[in-house]
Amino acid sequence: MKKEGDFSLMLEARVPALEEPESNWFSLIRIAFFLGVSFAGLALIYGSLIFFLPEGAMSRFDAAFQGMSFFWLLCCAFYFWGAIEKKTLPEMGLSLKGTDLMAGISIGLCAILLLYGLGFVFNLIDLAPLKSGILPAFGGALGLAIALALLEEILFRGYLFQTLLSDMPHWLAAAIASFLFAQVHFLRQGNLQELLLPFLGFFLAGLSLCYATWLTGNLSLAMGLHFSWLFALSLFERLGIWSYPQSFLTGKGNPLTGLLGIVAVLVISAALRYVYGAPLSSKGVRK
C-alpha cells in the first residue's frame, strides 16, 4: 500500500499519462500540400534565374539561389504553421533555451571528436596538410552551420514533426519526418547498395534530432546538435585536415554516411537519454 509522500506517488504526479493520439493520417495530407507548394516555389525561383540570366551564368549565382530558397522555405513553414495549423511559434518549438543549445553543441562536438578519434586510432583516417586559411574556413563553416541548422530544424523537427504529432504517435511522426529528412539528402541517382548505409545514417540522425526535440519540448537542443555536426564537418572539409579512403566504415565525403558515423549517432542518442532522462510526455512540445 502506497503512503502519502511515497516517491512513486510523486513520480506519478509529475509524469502525465502516456496517451497517444489516434492516427487519422490527415496530417500527411497537410504535409503533402506544404511540400507541393514549397517545391513549386523553388522550381519557379530556379526557372526564373535560368530564364533571365545569361547562358552559363547560373553557376555564379548558386549563393543567390540558395539564399532565396532558404528565405522561401522559412516563409512557407511559418505561413503554414500559423494559417493552416493555427499555432504559435513557441508551439513549434521556437523558444530559445540557452542551456539546451549549449548541451546540444557540447554533446555533438564530443561525438565528432569520438568519431574522428576512433578513425585515427584504428588507422582509418590520417592528418593532412591544411589547404585553406583557418579564419576563412572558420567563417564559412560557421555561416553554413547556422543557416542549415536553423532551416532544417524549423522544417523537419519544427513544422513537419510537430504537424505529424497532431494525429500520430510520436514514434511514427519521428519515423516519417526522419525518412523525409534522409530523402532530401539523397535526391540523386545511385544503386541501392551504395545508398543504403548513407540513407540509414541520415535516417538515424533524423530520429536522434526528433528525440532531442521530444525530450526538451523545444528545438534548441536539436539545433545545437545539428549546428555542431555541420560546423565541424564543414570546417574539416574546408581545411582539408583529414585524409581518409572511402569505405563502408568512413563513408563517402561525409562520415555520417559510414558505419562509424552511425555509431556516433547512436552514442549521441544514448548521451541524450543519460543527460535528460525519459521524456515527461509523449506528445512532443510541452504546453
Residue pairs with C-beta under 8 A, 6 or more apart in sequence:
2 8
2 9
14 280
15 280
16 280
16 281
18 281
18 282
19 282
19 283
20 169
20 170
20 282
21 165
21 166
21 167
21 168
21 169
21 283
22 167
23 167
23 168
23 169
23 172
24 167
25 167
25 168
26 167
27 163
27 164
27 165
27 166
27 167
27 168
28 164
28 176
30 80
30 84
30 85
30 163
31 160
31 163
31 164
33 84
34 76
34 77
34 80
34 84
34 159
34 163
37 76
37 80
38 72
38 73
38 76
41 72
41 76
42 69
42 72
42 73
45 65
45 68
45 69
45 72
46 65
49 58
49 61
49 64
49 65
50 58
53 61
58 65
70 147
70 151
73 151
73 155
74 151
74 154
77 154
77 155
77 158
77 159
78 89
80 159
81 87
81 89
81 92
81 158
81 159
81 163
82 88
85 162
85 163
85 166
87 162
89 95
90 218
91 162
91 285
91 287
92 154
92 158
92 159
92 162
92 219
92 285
93 157
93 158
93 162
93 213
93 217
93 218
93 219
93 285
94 154
94 158
94 218
94 219
95 218
95 220
96 218
96 220
97 216
97 218
97 220
97 221
98 220
100 216
100 218
100 220
100 221
100 224
101 220
101 221
101 223
101 224
102 224
103 221
103 224
103 275
104 212
104 220
104 221
104 222
104 223
104 224
104 225
104 226
104 227
104 228
105 224
105 225
105 227
105 228
106 224
106 228
107 224
107 225
107 228
107 268
107 271
107 272
107 275
108 224
108 225
108 226
108 227
108 228
108 229
108 232
108 268
109 228
109 232
110 271
111 229
111 264
111 265
111 267
111 268
111 271
112 228
112 229
112 232
112 233
112 264
114 264
114 267
115 255
115 260
115 261
115 263
115 264
116 125
116 236
116 242
116 255
118 124
118 260
118 263
119 125
119 242
119 244
119 249
119 250
119 255
119 260
120 126
120 127
124 244
124 245
124 247
124 249
124 250
124 260
125 242
125 243
125 244
125 250
126 242
126 243
126 244
127 241
127 242
127 243
128 240
128 241
128 242
128 243
129 240
130 239
130 240
130 241
131 239
131 240
132 238
132 239
132 240
134 239
136 238
137 235
137 238
137 239
138 235
140 234
140 238
141 230
141 231
141 232
141 234
141 235
141 238
142 231
144 230
144 231
144 234
145 227
145 228
145 230
145 231
145 234
146 227
148 226
148 230
149 223
149 226
149 227
149 230
150 223
152 181
152 226
153 209
153 219
153 222
153 223
153 226
154 219
156 177
156 178
156 180
156 181
156 206
156 209
157 177
157 209
157 210
157 212
157 213
157 219
157 222
158 219
160 176
160 177
160 180
161 173
161 174
161 177
161 210
161 213
161 284
162 284
162 285
164 172
164 173
164 176
164 177
165 173
165 283
165 284
165 285
168 176
169 282
170 210
170 214
170 282
170 283
170 284
173 210
173 284
174 206
174 207
174 210
174 211
174 214
175 207
177 206
177 210
178 203
178 204
178 205
178 206
178 207
178 209
178 210
179 203
179 206
181 202
181 203
181 205
181 206
181 209
182 199
182 202
182 203
182 205
182 206
183 199
185 202
186 195
186 198
186 199
186 202
194 252
197 248
197 251
197 257
197 258
197 259
197 262
198 251
198 252
198 254
198 256
198 257
198 258
200 262
201 251
201 256
201 257
201 258
201 261
201 262
201 265
202 256
202 257
204 262
204 265
204 266
205 229
205 256
205 265
207 269
208 225
208 265
208 268
208 269
208 272
209 222
209 225
209 226
210 222
211 269
211 272
212 221
212 222
212 225
212 272
213 219
213 221
213 222
213 284
213 285
214 279
214 284
215 221
215 272
215 276
215 279
216 276
217 281
217 284
217 285
217 286
218 285
221 272
221 276
225 268
229 256
233 254
233 255
233 256
236 242
244 250
246 252
246 253
247 258
248 258
248 259
249 258
249 259
249 260
250 258
250 260
251 257
251 258
251 260
251 261
252 258
254 261
255 261
255 264
256 262
256 264
256 265
280 286
